[in-house]
Amino acid sequence: DAGVTQSPTHLIKTRGQHVTLRCSPISGHKSVSWYQQVLGQGPQFIFQYYEKEERGRGNFPDRFSARQFPNYSSELNVNALLLGDSALYLCASSQTGLAGTQYFGPGTRLLVL
Amino acid sequence: SQQGEEDPQALSIQEGENATMNCSYKTSINNLQWYRQNSGRGLVHLILIRSNEREKHSGRLRVTLDTSKKSSSLLITASRAADTASYFCATDQHNYGQNFVFGPGTRLSVLP
């Protein structure tokens, strides 16, 4: 089975722009969660969706939003990009939500200039 | 505030030696998980230990959990150069909805 896939792999944007990151979970997984990882730090939880409903939200501003589609794929949107949004964005899928094993994709590396 | 914290931040050992990393957390948890990350890419799940378990093994990995001290340890025995990576603990928490908290990680270097 294919693992979690994310697109694009790399992205360069300028301040003030908007970005959309995409994630496809492992087949059969209904939970998708998003994380931001700044260089040298651990991942920070942004959102979790289960069965297309938001089940968890980390301490991120409203510029960050996400949604999950009927096929359980997900998008993370970030508006009004700041330099500090430069990071590796990771998506993970799970069968049972945050209480179960999270399977991570390779990430999208975002650089904001 | 940082909920999960690994100790030490960096560890350098010789091949064949054992590596021990510790993790502390601050709130009640359902389970604790350990992950490995190579070169800033995706994380690989290593092991999950539930709050009612005290010790778990998987191959060369041994994880302990002490809920009274809110701490966990990861032991890698007979380390190999391929074990060089960053190791993170993560806990699922139920403060104001669901949340999944990673520590800052331990950077392990295994020298040949």
Interface residues (C-beta under 8 A of the other chain):
Chain A: V4 S33 Y35 Q37 L39 Q41 G42 P43 Q44 F45 Q48 R55 G56 R57 G58 L88 L90 A92 G97 L98 A99 G100 T101 Q102 Y103 F104 G105 P106 G107
Chain B: G4 N30 N31 Q33 Y35 G40 R41 G42 L43 V44 H45 L48 F88 A90 D92 G97 Q98 N99 F100 V101 F102 G103 P104 G105
